[in-house]
Amino acid sequence: MGNDVPADLSGGKAGRKKEPAGTDMVGKALGLLVLLGDEPRGASAAEISRRAELPFSTTYRLLGSLTRDGFVDYEPDGRRYHLGLRVFQLGQRVSNHHGFAGTAMPVLRRVTERTGEATILSVRDGHHHLTVNKVDGPQIFRVTSDPGHLGSLSTTAVGKALVAFAEDAERERLLEELPLEALTEKSITDREAFRAEIGNVRRRGYAVMDEENEIGMRAVAVPLLNSQGHAFASLAAAVPVFRLSLEELEAHVPLLQEAAAELAARLPQR
């Protein structure tokens, strides 16, 4: 790891930022883990330092501690850091605690057996959706949204369902503040157009994604509703465009709604 340290760390003042007194080092360490979660190919200490807006010395020291404890892995050849197995282990425990593994997976497998396509369960994490469970279809083509993946709320079917059926005040806040990312040429980036799209999702009871998040992929998603009628998760079927038309995919909505109602009755609701 020593090769990743610039020469001026040993004594020079060039390039250093002064750390404020009373810094929350635990919060900073957790922030680094969140940043690494957005970097599937990993990142160097310098890149992480810039993104976190922390002094390099602080970033490097925190990464060293996180690596020693197994929360971060270091790749010497590429001088890059990745999330470690310890994070995965904790994530699995959280999933088990909320019933997503033991309760949700059999339902997702049953949906995939009937559709022949990938089934995905997501929850909202701030301005993103978080994939908590996924079952791939038997086809060769594999959906890339693995558990732990953070994705856009505005360009995905699961994300739109979570926004559309959020509590009224929260939905309005998201409609005003949510970054509208242009991930493909079909992504909705106009705020009024996105508001209209969310209105359509609420009226028909399900959301669709037609190459807005990834070229060559489409999906349909339904909300898992709590007793107040608000979404605490969403369930989707995702397919490559060459295999099913949008109309054929939408034919799976009743099956997804049936599965979502079963999961909503069995999973702990947030």
MIBAMI-449026 format. One record per residue: residue in one letter; y, z, x of N, C-alpha, C, O in turn. Coordinates in steps of 0.2 Angstrom, whole numbers, padded with zeros to 4 digits, always signed. Each point is the difference from the previous one (the first is absolute). Example, Ala and Ser with C-alpha at 12.3 -4.5 7.8 and 13.67 -1.06 7.14 Angstrom:
% MIBAMI-449026
a-0028+0039+0066+0006+0000-0004+0006+0000+0004-0001+0003+0005
s+0006-0007-0007+0006+0001+0004+0005+0003-0004+0006+0001+0003
% end
This chain:
% MIBAMI-449026
m-0006+0000+0004+0006+0000-0004+0006+0000+0004+0006-0002-0002
g-0006+0004+0009+0005+0001+0004+0004-0007+0001+0006+0000+0002
n-0010-0005-0002+0003-0007+0001+0005-0002-0005+0004-0004+0001
d-0004+0008-0007+0005-0002-0005+0007+0003+0000+0004-0001-0004
v-0004+0006+0010+0007+0003+0000+0004-0003+0005-0001-0002+0006
p+0008+0000-0008+0005-0003+0004+0002+0005+0006-0001+0006-0001
a+0003-0009+0006+0002+0004+0006+0005+0005-0001+0000+0005+0003
d+0005-0006-0008+0006+0004+0000-0002+0007-0004+0004+0004-0001
l-0011-0004-0001-0002+0007-0003+0000+0005+0005+0000+0006-0002
s-0001-0007+0008-0001+0005+0005+0006+0004+0002+0000+0005+0002
g+0006-0008-0004+0006+0004+0002+0006-0003-0002+0005+0003-0001
g-0005-0010+0001+0007-0003-0002+0002+0001-0007-0004+0001-0004
k+0010-0002+0003+0003+0001-0007+0000-0007-0004+0002+0000-0006
a-0003-0006+0010+0002-0006-0003-0005-0001-0006-0006+0001+0001
g+0008-0003-0007-0004-0002-0005-0002+0006-0004-0004-0001-0005
r+0006+0007+0007-0003+0006-0004+0005+0001-0006+0006-0001+0000
k-0009+0004-0005+0004+0002-0006+0000+0008+0000-0006+0003+0001
k+0011+0000-0003+0000+0007+0000-0003+0002-0007+0002-0002-0005
e-0007+0007+0006-0004+0002-0006+0005+0006-0003+0002+0004+0003
p-0002-0004-0010+0004+0005-0003-0004+0006+0000-0006+0000+0000
a+0010+0006+0000-0003+0006+0000-0004+0002-0007+0002-0003-0005
g-0008+0006+0006-0003+0002-0006-0004-0005-0003-0001+0000-0006
t-0001-0005+0010-0004-0006-0003-0006+0002-0003-0004+0004+0003
d+0002-0007-0008-0007+0001-0004-0005-0004+0003-0001-0006-0002
m-0002+0008+0007-0005-0004+0004-0006-0002-0004-0003-0005+0001
v+0001+0010-0005-0006-0002-0005+0002-0006-0004-0004-0004-0001
g+0010+0004-0002+0002-0005-0004+0000-0007+0004-0001-0005-0003
k+0004+0006+0009+0000-0006+0004-0007-0003+0002-0001-0006-0001
a-0003+0010+0002-0007-0002+0001-0003-0003-0006-0004-0005+0001
l+0005+0008-0006-0003-0003-0007+0003-0007-0001-0003-0005-0002
g+0010+0005+0004+0003-0007-0001-0002-0005+0005-0001-0006-0002
l-0002+0008+0008-0003-0005+0004-0006-0003-0003-0002-0006+0001
l-0002+0011-0004-0006-0002-0003+0001-0005-0006-0004-0005-0001
v+0009+0006-0003+0002-0005-0005+0002-0006+0003-0003-0006-0003
l+0007+0005+0008+0001-0006+0003-0006-0004+0003+0000-0006-0001
l-0004+0010+0004-0006-0003+0002-0005-0003-0005-0003-0005+0001
g+0004+0008-0007-0004-0002-0006+0002-0007-0002-0003-0004-0003
d+0009+0002+0005+0003-0006-0002-0001-0005+0005+0002-0006+0000
e-0006+0008+0006-0001-0005+0005-0007-0001+0001-0003+0003+0005
p-0001-0007-0009-0007-0001+0001-0002-0002+0007-0006+0001+0002
r+0010-0005+0002-0001-0002+0007+0002+0005+0005-0001-0001+0006
g+0004+0007-0008+0002+0005+0004+0007-0002+0003+0003-0005-0002
a+0000+0010+0006+0007-0001+0002+0000+0004+0007-0003+0005+0001
s+0008-0007+0003+0001+0003+0006+0004+0006-0001+0004+0001-0005
a-0003+0004+0010+0004+0005-0001+0007-0002-0001+0004+0003-0003
a-0002-0008+0007+0007-0002+0000+0002-0003-0007+0005+0002-0003
e-0010-0006+0000+0001-0002-0007+0001+0005-0005+0004+0000-0005
i-0009+0005+0006+0000+0006-0005+0007+0004+0001+0002+0002-0005
s+0000-0001+0011+0006+0004+0001+0006-0004-0003+0004+0004-0004
r-0004-0010+0004+0006-0004-0003-0001+0000-0008+0005+0002-0003
r-0011-0002+0001+0000+0000-0008+0001+0007-0002+0003+0001-0006
a-0005+0004+0009+0001+0007-0002+0007+0002+0001+0002+0006-0002
e+0002-0009+0007+0007+0002+0002-0001+0006+0003+0004+0005-0001
l-0009-0004+0006-0001+0006+0004+0001-0001+0007-0001-0006+0002
p+0003+0010+0002+0000-0001+0007-0007-0001+0003-0005+0002-0003
f+0005-0007+0008-0007-0002+0002-0004+0006+0002-0006+0001-0001
s+0009+0004+0005-0003+0006+0003-0003+0004-0006-0006+0002+0001
t+0009-0001-0007-0002+0003-0005-0006-0003-0003-0005+0003-0002
t+0006-0010+0001-0006-0004-0003-0006+0000+0004-0006+0001-0003
y+0007-0002+0009-0006+0000+0005-0003+0007+0000-0007+0000+0000
r+0010+0005+0000-0003+0007+0000-0003+0001-0006-0006+0003+0000
l+0008-0005-0006-0003+0001-0007-0006-0004+0000-0006+0002-0002
l+0006-0008+0004-0006-0005+0000-0005+0003+0005-0006+0000-0002
g+0008+0003+0007-0005+0004+0005-0004+0005-0004-0006+0001+0001
s+0010+0003-0005-0003+0006-0003-0005-0003-0006-0005+0003-0001
l+0008-0008-0002-0004-0003-0006-0007-0003+0003-0005+0000-0004
t+0006-0003+0010-0006-0003+0003-0005+0005+0002-0006-0001-0002
r+0008+0006+0005-0005+0006+0002-0003+0003-0006-0006+0002+0000
d+0009-0002-0006-0003+0003-0006-0004-0005-0004-0003+0002-0006
g+0003-0008+0008-0004-0005-0004+0003-0004-0006-0003-0004-0003
f+0010+0006+0002+0003-0003-0005+0003-0007+0002+0001-0004-0004
v-0001+0002+0010+0002-0006+0003-0004-0002+0006-0003+0004+0003
d+0001-0011-0003-0004-0003+0005+0005-0004+0005+0004-0003-0003
y-0006+0004+0009+0004-0004+0005-0004-0006+0003-0006+0002+0003
e+0009-0008-0003-0004-0006+0003+0003-0001+0007+0006-0003+0000
p-0009+0005+0005+0004-0001+0007+0001-0007+0002+0005-0001+0003
d-0010-0004-0005+0001-0007+0002+0007-0002-0003+0004-0004+0004
g-0003+0005-0010+0006-0003-0004+0005+0005+0000+0006-0002-0003
r-0007+0008+0006+0005+0005-0001+0003+0001-0007+0006+0001-0001
r-0011-0001-0004+0002+0001-0007-0003+0006-0003-0006+0002+0002
y+0009+0001-0007-0003+0005-0003-0002-0002-0007+0003-0004-0003
h-0008+0007+0000-0003-0001-0006-0001+0007-0004-0001+0005+0004
l+0000-0005-0010-0002+0006-0004-0007+0001+0002-0004-0004+0001
g+0002+0011+0000-0006+0002+0002-0005+0002-0005+0002+0000-0006
l-0008+0001+0007-0005+0002-0004+0001+0007-0004-0002+0000-0006
r+0006+0004+0009+0002+0006-0003+0004-0001-0007-0001+0004-0005
v+0005-0009+0005+0004-0002-0006-0005-0002-0005+0001+0002-0006
f-0005-0006+0008-0005-0003-0005-0004+0006-0003-0001+0000-0006
q-0001+0004+0010-0004+0006-0002+0004+0004-0006-0003+0002-0005
l+0009-0001+0007+0004+0004-0005+0001-0004-0006+0000+0003-0006
g+0001-0009+0007+0001-0005-0006-0006+0000-0005+0001+0001-0006
q-0007-0001+0009-0006+0001-0004-0001+0006-0003-0002+0000-0006
r+0004+0006+0009+0000+0006-0004+0005+0000-0005-0002+0003-0006
v+0008-0006+0006+0005+0000-0005-0003-0004-0006+0000+0002-0006
s-0003-0008+0008-0003-0004-0005-0006+0004-0004+0000-0001-0006
n-0004+0004+0010-0005+0004-0004+0003+0006-0004-0003+0001-0005
h+0008+0002+0007+0003+0005-0003+0003-0002-0007-0001+0003-0005
h+0004-0009+0005+0002-0003-0006-0005-0004-0004+0002-0002-0006
g-0008+0002+0008-0005-0003-0004-0001-0007+0001-0004-0004-0003
f+0008+0001+0007+0001-0008+0001-0007-0002+0003-0002-0006-0003
a-0001+0009+0007-0006-0002+0003-0006+0000-0005-0004-0004-0001
g+0002+0011-0001-0006+0001-0004+0001-0003-0007-0005-0002-0002
t+0011+0003-0001+0001-0002-0007+0001-0008+0000-0002-0003-0005
a+0007+0001+0009+0003-0007-0001-0005-0005+0002-0001-0005-0003
m-0002+0006+0009-0004-0006+0003-0006-0002-0005+0000-0006+0000
p-0003+0010-0003-0005-0003-0005+0003-0005-0005-0003-0005-0002
v+0008+0007-0001+0004-0004-0005+0002-0006+0003-0001-0006-0003
l+0004+0006+0009+0002-0006+0004-0006-0005+0001+0001-0006+0000
r-0006+0009+0002-0006-0004+0002-0003-0004-0007-0002-0006+0001
r+0003+0010-0006-0003-0003-0006+0005-0006-0002-0003-0005-0003
v+0009+0006+0004+0005-0005-0002-0001-0006+0004+0000-0006-0002
t-0001+0007+0009-0002-0006+0004-0006-0003-0001-0001-0006+0000
e-0004+0009-0002-0006-0003-0002+0000-0004-0006-0003-0006-0001
r+0008+0007-0004+0001-0004-0006+0005-0006+0002-0001-0005-0003
t+0006+0006+0007+0004-0005+0001-0002-0005+0006+0002-0006+0000
g-0005+0009+0005-0002-0003+0006+0006-0001+0005+0000-0003+0005
e+0005+0007-0007+0006+0000+0005+0002+0007+0002-0003+0005-0002
a+0008-0004+0007+0002+0006+0003+0003+0004-0006+0004-0002-0004
t-0005+0009+0005+0003+0004-0005+0004+0006+0004-0003+0002+0005
i+0009-0001-0006+0005+0004+0004+0003+0006-0004+0002-0002-0006
l-0002+0008+0008+0003+0005-0003+0006+0003+0004-0001+0001+0006
s+0007-0001-0008+0006+0002+0003+0004+0005-0003+0000+0001-0006
v+0004+0003+0010+0005+0005-0003+0006-0002+0004+0001-0004+0004
r+0005+0007-0007+0006-0001+0003+0002+0005+0005-0001+0006-0001
d+0004-0009+0006+0002+0005+0006+0007-0002+0002+0001-0005+0004
g+0004+0008-0008+0007-0002+0001+0001-0007-0002-0001-0002-0006
h+0004-0002+0010+0001-0007-0001-0006-0005+0001+0001-0006+0001
h-0007+0009+0000-0005-0004+0001-0006+0002-0004+0000+0005-0003
h-0005-0010+0003-0007+0003-0003-0004+0001+0005+0000-0003+0006
l-0005+0008-0007-0005+0002+0005-0007-0002-0003-0001+0003-0005
t-0002-0007+0009-0007-0001-0002-0005+0006+0001+0000+0002+0006
v-0003+0001-0011-0004+0006+0001-0008-0002+0000-0004+0003+0003
n+0003-0008-0007-0007-0003+0000+0000-0007-0001+0004-0003-0003
k-0010+0000+0006-0001-0007-0001-0007-0002+0000-0004+0003+0004
v+0002-0008-0008-0007-0002+0000+0001-0008+0001+0002-0003-0005
d-0005+0000+0010+0000-0007+0001-0005-0003-0004-0005+0002-0002
g+0007-0008+0000-0005-0004-0004-0005-0003+0004+0000+0000+0007
p-0006-0003-0009-0005-0002+0004+0001-0007+0003-0004-0002+0004
q+0010-0001-0005+0002-0006+0003+0002+0001+0007+0001+0005+0002
i-0001-0011+0002+0001+0000+0007+0008+0002+0001+0001+0004+0005
f+0003-0006-0009+0007+0001+0000+0002+0007-0001-0002+0003-0005
r+0005+0001+0009+0001+0007+0000+0007+0002-0001+0005-0003+0004
v-0003+0007-0009+0007+0003-0001+0001+0004+0006-0004+0005+0002
t+0011-0005+0000+0002+0004+0006+0003+0006-0001+0002+0004+0005
s-0001-0002-0011+0003+0006-0002-0005+0006+0000-0003+0002-0005
d+0002+0001+0011-0005+0005+0001+0003+0007-0002+0006+0001+0000
p-0010+0004-0001+0002+0007-0001+0005+0002+0005-0002-0001+0006
g+0007+0004-0008+0006+0002+0005+0005-0005+0001+0005+0001+0003
h-0006-0007-0006+0005-0005+0001+0006+0001-0004+0000+0002-0006
l+0006-0002+0008+0007+0000-0003+0002-0007-0002+0001-0004+0005
g+0000+0003-0011+0003-0007-0002+0006+0001-0004+0002+0005-0002
s+0001-0011+0000+0006-0001-0003-0001+0002-0008-0006-0002-0003
l+0010+0005+0000+0000+0001-0007+0003-0006-0004-0003-0001-0006
s+0007-0003+0009+0003-0006-0004-0004-0006+0001+0001-0004-0005
t-0006+0003+0010-0003-0006+0000-0008+0000-0001-0003-0005+0000
t+0001+0011-0002-0007+0001-0002-0001+0002-0007+0004+0002-0004
a-0010-0004+0001-0002+0002-0007+0000+0007-0001+0003+0003-0005
v-0006+0001+0010-0001+0007+0000+0007+0003+0000+0001+0005-0004
g+0003-0007+0008+0007+0002+0001+0004+0000-0007+0003+0004-0002
k-0003-0010+0000+0004-0002-0007-0003+0005-0005+0004+0002-0004
a-0010-0001+0003-0003+0004-0005+0002+0007+0001+0002+0004-0005
l-0001-0001+0011+0002+0007+0002+0008+0000-0002+0002+0005-0003
v+0001-0010+0004+0008+0000-0001+0001+0000-0008+0004+0004-0003
a-0008-0008+0000+0001-0002-0007-0001+0006-0004+0003+0002-0006
f-0008+0002+0008-0002+0006-0004+0001+0007+0003-0003+0005-0002
a+0008-0005+0006+0003+0006+0003+0004+0003-0005+0002-0003-0006
e-0001+0010+0007+0005+0003-0005+0006-0004-0001+0002-0003+0005
d+0002+0004-0010+0006-0004-0002+0005+0000+0006+0002-0005+0002
a+0000+0011+0000+0005+0001+0005-0002-0002+0007+0004-0003+0003
e-0011+0004-0002-0002-0003+0007-0001-0007+0000+0002-0003+0005
r-0004+0000-0011+0000-0007+0000+0007-0004+0001+0001-0004+0003
e+0004+0007-0006+0007-0002+0000+0002+0000+0007+0003-0004+0003
r-0005+0010+0001+0002+0001+0007-0003-0005+0004+0004-0003+0004
l-0010+0001-0005-0004-0005+0004+0003-0007-0001+0001-0004+0004
l+0001+0003-0011+0003-0007-0001+0006-0001+0003+0002-0005+0002
e+0002+0011-0001+0007-0001+0004-0001+0000+0007+0004-0003+0004
e-0009+0007-0001+0000+0001+0007-0006-0003+0004+0001-0001+0006
l-0006-0001-0009-0006-0003+0003+0002-0006+0004+0003-0005-0002
p-0005+0005+0009+0001-0006+0004-0004-0006-0003-0006+0001-0001
l+0009-0007+0000-0003-0005-0003-0002-0005+0006+0004-0004+0002
e-0010+0005+0001-0002-0004+0006-0002-0007-0002-0003-0001-0004
a+0005-0004+0009-0002-0007-0001-0006-0001+0005+0001-0002+0005
l-0007+0004-0008-0006+0000+0004-0003-0007+0000-0003-0003+0005
t+0005-0001-0010-0002-0007-0001+0006-0003-0004+0004+0003-0002
e-0005-0010+0002+0006-0004-0004-0001+0002-0007+0005-0002-0004
k-0010+0005+0001-0001+0001-0007+0002+0008-0001+0000+0002-0006
s+0002+0002+0011+0002+0007-0002+0006+0000-0004+0005-0004+0001
i-0004+0009-0005+0006+0001-0004+0005+0004+0004-0002+0005+0002
t+0007-0008+0000+0005+0003+0004+0007+0001-0004+0004+0004+0002
d-0003-0006-0008+0005+0001-0004-0001+0006-0005-0005+0000-0003
r+0010+0004+0003-0001+0007-0003-0001-0001-0008-0004+0003-0003
e+0008-0007+0000+0000-0001-0007-0007-0004-0002-0003+0002-0005
a+0001-0006+0010-0007-0003-0002-0005+0005+0001-0005-0001-0004
f+0005+0005+0009-0005+0005+0000+0000+0005-0006-0005+0002-0002
r+0011+0000+0000+0001+0004-0006-0004-0003-0006-0003+0003-0004
a+0004-0010+0003-0003-0003-0005-0007+0000+0001-0004+0000-0005
e+0001-0001+0011-0007+0000+0001-0003+0006-0002-0005+0001-0003
i+0008+0005+0005-0002+0007-0002+0000+0001-0007-0005+0003-0003
g+0010-0006-0001+0000+0000-0007-0006-0004-0003-0003+0003-0005
n+0001-0008+0008-0006-0004-0002-0006+0004+0001-0005+0000-0005
v+0004+0003+0010-0006+0004+0002+0000+0006-0005-0006+0001-0003
r+0011+0002+0001+0000+0005-0005-0002-0002-0007-0004+0003-0004
r+0006-0009+0002-0001-0003-0006-0008-0002-0001-0003+0001-0005
r+0001-0004+0010-0007-0003+0000-0005+0005+0002-0006+0000-0001
g+0008+0006+0005-0005+0005+0002-0003-0001+0006-0005+0004+0002
y+0006-0010+0002-0003-0001+0006+0005-0004+0005+0004-0003-0003
a-0006+0003+0009+0005-0004+0005-0004-0005+0004-0006+0001+0000
v+0009-0006+0002-0003-0006+0003+0003-0001+0007+0006+0001+0000
m-0009-0003+0005+0003-0003+0006-0003-0006+0001-0007-0001+0001
d+0011-0004+0000-0003-0007+0001+0004-0003+0007+0005-0003+0000
e-0009+0005+0005+0003-0002+0007+0007+0003+0002+0003-0003+0004
e-0001+0008-0007+0006+0003+0001+0000+0005+0006+0004+0001+0004
n-0010+0001-0002-0001+0005+0005-0004-0003+0006+0001+0001+0006
e-0005-0006-0007-0004-0004+0005-0002-0006-0003-0003-0001-0005
i+0005-0005+0009-0002-0006-0002-0007-0001-0001-0004+0002+0005
g+0001-0005-0010-0007-0001-0001-0003+0006-0004-0006-0001-0001
m+0009+0006-0001-0003+0005-0004+0004+0002-0006+0006-0001-0001
r-0010+0003-0004+0003+0002-0006-0003+0006-0003-0006+0001+0002
a+0009+0003-0006-0003+0006-0003+0003+0002-0006+0005-0003-0003
v-0009+0007-0001+0002+0003-0006-0001+0007+0000-0005+0002+0003
a+0009+0002-0006+0000+0008+0001+0002+0003-0007+0004-0002-0003
v-0007+0008+0002+0001+0004-0006+0002+0007+0002-0003+0002+0006
p+0007+0002-0009+0002+0007+0002-0006+0005-0003-0003-0002-0004
l+0002+0007+0008-0003+0006-0002+0005+0005-0003+0004+0002+0004
l-0004-0001-0010+0005+0004-0003-0002+0007-0001-0005+0002-0002
n+0010+0003+0003-0001+0007-0001+0001+0001-0008+0002-0004-0004
s-0002+0010+0002+0001+0002-0007+0007-0001-0003+0001-0001-0006
q+0004+0000+0011+0006-0002-0002+0002-0008+0000+0005-0002-0002
g-0011-0001+0003+0001-0008+0000+0003-0003+0007+0002-0005-0001
h-0002+0009+0006+0003-0002+0006-0006-0001+0005-0005+0003+0000
a+0006-0008+0005-0005-0002+0004+0000+0005+0006+0005+0001+0003
f-0011+0001-0001-0001+0004+0006-0004-0004+0005-0001+0002+0006
a-0002-0008-0008-0003-0005+0004-0001-0006-0003+0002-0001-0006
s-0004-0004+0009-0001-0007-0003-0007-0003+0003-0002+0001+0006
l-0001-0005-0010-0006-0003+0002+0000-0008-0001+0003-0002-0005
a-0005-0001+0010+0001-0007+0001-0007-0004+0001-0004+0003+0003
a+0004-0009-0005-0005-0005+0002+0004-0005+0004+0005-0003-0002
a-0007+0001+0008+0003-0005+0005-0005-0006+0002-0005+0002+0001
v+0008-0008-0001-0004-0005+0001+0004-0006+0004+0006+0000+0000
p-0010-0004+0004+0004-0006+0003+0001-0005-0005-0004+0000-0005
v+0010-0003+0005+0002-0005-0005-0005-0006-0002+0000-0002-0005
f-0004+0001+0010-0005-0006-0001-0006+0002-0004-0003-0005-0002
r+0002+0012+0001-0006+0002-0004+0002+0001-0007-0005-0002-0004
l+0011+0004+0002+0001+0002-0007+0007-0002-0001+0005+0001+0004
s-0004-0005-0010+0007-0001-0002+0003+0007-0003-0003+0005-0001
l+0010-0005+0000+0003+0006-0002-0003+0002-0007-0001+0005-0002
e+0000-0010-0002-0003+0001-0007-0007+0003+0000-0001+0004-0004
e-0003-0007+0009-0007+0003+0001+0001+0007+0002-0004+0004-0002
l+0008-0003+0007+0001+0007+0002+0002+0005-0005-0002+0006-0001
e+0007-0008-0003+0003+0004-0006-0006+0002-0005+0001+0005-0004
a-0006-0009+0004-0005+0001-0005-0004+0007+0002-0004+0002-0004
h+0005+0000+0010-0003+0006+0003+0004+0006-0002-0002+0006+0001
v+0008-0007-0004+0004+0006-0002-0003+0005-0005+0000+0006+0002
p-0004-0008-0007-0003+0005-0004-0005+0005+0004+0000+0006-0001
l-0004-0009+0005-0004+0003+0005+0003+0005+0004-0002+0006+0001
l+0008-0008+0002+0004+0005+0004+0003+0005-0004+0000+0006+0002
q+0002-0007-0008+0003+0005-0004-0005+0005-0002+0001+0006-0001
e-0007-0008-0001-0006+0004-0001-0001+0005+0006-0001+0006-0001
a+0001-0009+0007-0002+0004+0006+0006+0005+0001-0001+0006+0002
a+0007-0008-0003+0006+0004+0001+0000+0006-0004+0002+0005+0002
a-0004-0006-0009+0000+0005-0005-0005+0005+0003+0001+0006-0001
e-0007-0008+0003-0005+0004+0002+0002+0004+0006-0001+0006+0001
l+0004-0009+0004+0003+0004+0006+0005+0005-0002+0001+0005+0003
a+0004-0007-0007+0005+0004-0002-0002+0007-0003+0003+0005+0000
a-0009-0006-0004-0003+0006-0003-0004+0004+0005-0001+0006-0001
r-0001-0009+0007-0004+0004+0005+0004+0002+0006-0002+0005+0003
l+0007-0008-0001+0003+0001+0006+0006+0006-0001+0003+0000-0006
p-0002+0004+0011+0006+0004-0001+0006-0004+0000+0001-0004+0004
q+0004+0006-0008+0006-0004-0001+0006+0004+0003+0001+0006-0001
r+0003-0010+0004+0006+0003+0004+0006+0000-0004+0005+0002+0002
% end
